[in-house]
Amino acid sequence: MEIKKNDLKIKCDIMGCKNLVNYSVSTSDNPRNNLNICESCLKELHKQFSKVVTPKSIKNIYQKGGLNEKNK
């Protein structure tokens, strides 16, 4: 998966959004399968994803015994 800057003169693929596209999210070689998205929708999508998927801090790993000085 890859996110590329895009300057197409088309509308955002997010339903209800009328902004022009700034980025394309590609999952295959076929450009017809890309998700074309504006910057504001991309930021909102990032905000919503961060509520579901959050990285764990390195302190939590050490506290739970996942890593120590021997197996770093």
Order of alpha helices (4+ residues) and beta strands (2+ residues): beta-beta-beta-alpha-alpha
